[in-house]
Each structure stands twice: as C-alpha cells, then as structure tokens.
C-alpha cells in the first residue's frame, strides 16, 4: 500500500458514504496516495470498522456536520441524493462532485462496455462477461453489480471491463468514453432520489455521450436521437429486425432470436425464462457483435446461462403450481415484464416500498391473467387501488402468509409469481433477502 502523500488541504477529497462503494473509494485513494476526509450521516456507520482496516487513523466525520473546510473534491456513493446537505454546500462552494465511475473512467487502461437500463442490466452485464470468457478474453465485470468499479483497477489489467451502471452513478459522471454503451430500457424509477422523471431519463441517456459504439432499443425513439452522432450503432427489439439488427422472428409457430433475416436460436432453447430475457439476450448479442465476439460462442452461452438469482427464477412446482421468484422486479416496469412473461393465469405476490411509483400499468398487464393478488408491505393498499380488480385481493402479514394464501388461490398448471413492483427495504435488508424468504416459504409448502 502506498504511503499517503502530503497534500495541500484544498486538495483533500471528501468521501460521502461508508458503504460498499465508499470503502472501494477509500481503497482507491489510499493506493494512489490521495488524502481524504470521510463522512457518513449515521453515528455508527456499518463500514467504520472496515475503513479502519483500509485506512488506520482516517479522518472520519459522522452525524450532523457542516461542510469541512478546504475540501477540493467530493466523491459520492451512489445512494446519496443530490439534495443531501453536504452536496448542497459543495455546489455552493463550487467544488467538484464526482462518482466512483468518473474516477474509474479517468484511470482505466483497458476498453470497457457500459450497461445501463431500468431493468435487465445485471443480466446483460453477466451475459457479456460470460460471452467474453467463452471467446477466450480476460474480462472483469462489476460496478453497480458485484465488485465495485474502483476495486477492478487493483487487479491485473484485463482485455476488457464490463460495467453495470446505475442512474445515480451516471448522473455524477462527467466523462464516460465507453467502447460500447448499452441502454436497455427506460421506465420511471428512483423518483424518490431524482428530482423528476426527466432527470432520471437524462441520466440514463448520458451513457451514450462519449461512446464509440452503441446498442439501442428500437422501442425507445428518444434513445435513437441520443446515438445520432455515433457511427457504429446496432439495435435490438422484440419485433422483426432489419438487416444487421437483432430481434425476434417466427417460423413454423416457433419464435427465434434473429439477426436480420437469419434465425440464430430458438427461444425455447434458451436457458433463461421469460420474454424480457429474450430482449436481454438480443441486447447482449448486439453488444458482443460490436466488440468482435463470435456468434457461435455467444449463442452457446445463451443455451447454458440460467439467469441470475431472484430474476424470474424457477423455485419449485408444488401441487401442479409453478412458483417463480422475481424479487428483483423492484419497479413497475420490471413487474409488468415479469407478468407478461408468464403464460396462463397467475397469482401475483407484490408490494413493498413503491418509491413514489404509479402502479396503474399493473392493471393492464394483469388483465385476463390474474387469478388473485396477494399484497404485502408499505404500499399494498396503493397497489390494490391501482389494479382495481374484481378478482380476490389478500393483504398478507409477511411472506409466509403471502405464499400460503397464494397456494390456496392458484389452480393446477397456474403460476404463483413474486414480482413486487417495489423496493424491499420496508421489510427486508434487500431484494435478495425478500427472494430468499419467498423460496423458504415455498419449500415449506412441501412439508
């Protein structure tokens, strides 16, 4: 570990947040001999002990505090909103505010693919990682998924990085010269963090600004406007594709992933479940083409990769009913995609913290598909009001109660789908814990 250089006080960094990203920022600054003050609004932040291991005798401020003097730059963890008092003070003092991704982009010595979208970005990032590995490339993946981006820089330089990026990270990133930029979709989300929907959308479109090549969703006309100055652009969509583009074609009543008029892979031969994962696969193929991967290697990955946990994950079949865990469906658009991916009637388990979302689109998606709705958490009543169904609605106390009641409603060969359309933090530590609770409750039905 490099010794920390003596710097002018005005060159000090202020690191906001001691979570996973904040600790990766600390490791990065320490490696590069840069000084810092660390701030977390919690009196006993959970990362404090880890910070002491990384940076003994670190200058740490907790609780309510004024903006420190002689700070030159603020490096912010993604979860901290722009309305935070420290950031308000920093803007007033005309200090530079950056994300960890900005620091990554300035230092990375290998090309990188930037993947963002309201839904599907973790799946596409992981698909691209496996596709690159299948092609024999040394690849590292991280960012908003898995290992923080700055920690990737502490490893041997790979052939390529694949980064999943959130709207929070993109909004604070000034320069992002991605080799390939991928925007999967944009649907209202995180409106409790962003000032409004327009700000959220613009943060997503920002991924294209300095990109060399781009993957664009044909269903998003606005995205097309943002790639007009990029020479190499490949589109994807669930419609029939033009030459050189990716989409879905039907032949003999079977659906195929296709490039132009060429059929690539029968949808039924994919290991992943759901229509939205067909779109994810097409986006990954488009990005893989732009970075020079062979189609045969990419298609093999699609035949083998089953998807990520808690994303349309098959849990069990109990009493002729399928139970599907899509706890990662933390917004309305994701839940709608999940619902549309299920064939036949379903019992929907939904609810949690809606983050200010409008649940109206759920009603359209559930039309002629809903056997019953089992609702939990903070915004259960808002969802019930929005779907306004004549089918049964049950307000569950917890996940055990929800699954037991859903089992009573579901008929043979139907599906119980956990697609919350909400964040989990009103009841669980994260969406994974919620999904685990669902799986445990389903397994209890067998006993």
Phi, psi and omega in degrees: 000131180291146173290145180289127180289149173282123184233160172297143184303325182290352176267002181291147174266143170251117181261118181263116177102130181248032175278201182300315180292318179302320178291325176293324176296318178300315180297320180296312181297320181296316179300326186263011175066032181255140184272159185201155165245140183247137180228137172216134184291341179281138182295325178233074184298142185296340181267006186297317181294320179295323178297321179298328177289321181286320190220081179303142179060030177297149176278106186240133175242133178230165178074200177289129182204155175276161178297124184297152180281156173054048173255130183264333185211143177246125177250119194247135172290149187302325186287351183271120184286157180297340180280357180302136183306324179296323180284325174300315179294322180295319178293322178296324179275002178059044176265150179290134178240122183227162174261169174297331180290326175299315179296320177300311184298327180289332188252342187299134181254009177226155179296156179221151173259131179252121183243125176218175182151158178293325183219145173093355187292326178294319179295315182292320177301316181291320176301313180297322177302311182291325178295318177296318179295320178297332178275003178085012180276148169274112187229144174238138180235147179175210184101240178287345178247129173069234187285132178302147186302319184292333176290334177296330181289347180271003178255167177305140183298124182273181171289329186198148169254149170235119185246130166272129184236135177270166176298327179297313182294318182294322184297330183258012181258121186276322183224126184222077184282068182291141172297316175221131176251131183238120172243115187280315185188162175224119176223149184308128180198160176054036180286353172277351180251311180280154181298322179196179182296323180298318178298318179299313181298316181296327177296325179289314181295340180300339182300335185275345199301316180249015186288147175280322179219161187216148169248129186231143177277121182298338181286349183250094182297326181293322177301321179301325178293328183281350179248013185296334181264003180264129186289316184257107181228130175236135181255162174220161178180172181268008176263182178286131185272151170283175179304134177080001181245168184246141180190201182244133173235146179255137175211126181054045177064014177245145180263141182229142163293136186219151169244110188060233179269359183272123177282130185255312186201132175295135180304323181293344179270355175288144177282335180279153183254140169107147180299320182295332176285339170296317177296319178299318180296318179296320178296319179295320177298318179297315179294318179299321176299317182294335177259009170089021179279152179280139181301318184300321180291320180293319181293326177298320177298318181295332177284340187249330187281118186276356185102169182271153177303144176071015177235095184049047183268123177291127182260308183189163170244116184234124180053043177068019177242132177272138178244120185242129181258108173237053181300337179289351176286077188267005174220172186296315182300319179295318180294320177299316178299320179296313180300315182292339180278348181268127177272131179091188183284153181216157168254123183262127168256119184216167176126169185139216177262111184283354177054035177081013185284157172266120184269009186301326182294339177297323183299316180295316181295327184275352183301127179065014178235343190271120172276318178193159176242129176245116191243141183225163167083188189304316187253026180302315182292326177296321179293316179302317180294322183289319183281335171043055187262154173273351178283161183300142174233128183235132178262110185270152179280324182202184185290324177301314179298318182298314183291319179299319179289321178300322179298328178289325182281325190287137175264171180303141179065021173254180187234136167260118186245120169272105177221083196296332185063015186213157170290165188256352195290350176286342182229336187226165178292328181192176182296330180295319179296322177295316178296321177296321179296322177296313181299317180297320180292322179293316180298329179292337179294335182283343187278000000 
